[in-house]
Amino acid sequence: MRWFIVIFLALVLLSSALPWLERMGLGRLPGDLNFSIFGWKIRLPFASTILLTSVCLLLGRLI
């Protein structure tokens, strides 16, 4: 249950920081989906989420 909360919080932080992270190149990785339907821009940053969650997991283990 604890890891579910940690992953959920990492996803919330990623989605709120996505505009800033896109300037650094995240959100445009090969596994990220960006498309537009009926004028709506939809982003599904699968690869970026996995990358940032892995980094957060490694940082959590080191601390």
C-alpha positions in Angstrom: 0.0 0.0 0.0 2.9 2.4 0.8 4.4 2.0 -2.7 1.0 2.7 -4.3 0.9 6.0 -2.5 4.5 6.8 -3.5 3.9 6.0 -7.1 0.7 8.1 -7.1 2.5 11.1 -5.6 5.2 10.7 -8.2 2.6 10.8 -11.0 0.9 13.8 -9.5 4.3 15.7 -9.3 5.1 14.6 -12.9 1.9 15.9 -14.3 2.2 19.2 -12.5 5.8 19.7 -13.5 5.3 18.5 -17.1 5.5 21.9 -18.8 8.8 22.6 -17.1 10.1 19.1 -17.8 9.2 19.4 -21.5 11.7 22.2 -21.9 14.4 19.7 -20.7 13.3 17.1 -23.2 11.0 14.9 -21.1 7.6 14.4 -22.6 9.1 13.8 -26.0 10.6 10.4 -25.4 9.9 7.5 -27.8 7.2 6.0 -25.4 5.3 9.3 -24.9 2.1 9.8 -26.8 1.0 13.3 -27.8 -2.1 13.7 -30.0 -5.0 16.0 -30.6 -8.7 15.0 -30.9 -11.4 17.5 -31.6 -9.2 20.4 -30.6 -8.2 18.7 -27.3 -4.5 18.1 -26.8 -3.9 14.8 -25.0 -0.6 13.8 -23.5 0.2 10.3 -22.2 3.8 10.5 -21.0 4.4 6.7 -20.4 8.2 6.7 -20.9 8.7 9.9 -19.0 6.6 8.6 -16.1 8.6 5.3 -16.0 11.9 7.2 -16.1 11.0 9.7 -13.4 9.4 7.1 -11.2 12.6 5.1 -11.4 14.7 8.1 -10.5 12.5 8.8 -7.5 12.7 5.2 -6.4 16.5 5.2 -6.6 16.6 8.5 -4.6 14.2 7.0 -2.0 16.4 4.0 -1.6 19.5 6.2 -1.1 17.9 8.4 1.5 
